[in-house]
Amino acid sequence: MTEPTKYYVFYDGDCGFCNHWVQWILENDHKDQFRFAALQGEFGQSFLRDRQLKTDHFDTIYLWKPQKFYLTKAAAVTRIAKILGGRFYLLGSLNIFPGFVGDFFYSQVAKRRMKLASQKCFLPTESEKKKFIP
């Protein structure tokens, strides 16, 4: 089911703000490097259980490279930017703050994420649908 060459982004599937950023990654993933799964879905729940993580809290983004690593919060966001490359690589390289500082700001945004974007549905194209795992 997983492809070891891909990066997997786990996100809150019920959050409009989170869905906005998934859509943004899709639009900028010109090298087809990412796959996506909602934390509430079967694959997302399995990912959480396998790592003994909470299966009922969805306020963290996870970036997983099979058999390599998984990152959370600010570390995941900056690595996504680096992987996208181009003009985003510089953004991903701006690790001027220690991890706990980036995670603090990430957590502050995550607490307010439901108010930051509308809850309208994101409708992926047919080709984008293939990048989502239920």
Secondary structure, 3 states (H helix, E strand, C coil): CCCCCCEEEEECCCCHHHHHHHHHHHHHCCCCCEEEEECCCHHHHHHHHHCCCCCCCCCCCEEEECCCEEEEHHHHHHHHHHHHCCHHHHHHHCCCCCHHHHHHHHHHHHHHHHHHCCCCCCCCCHHHHCCECC
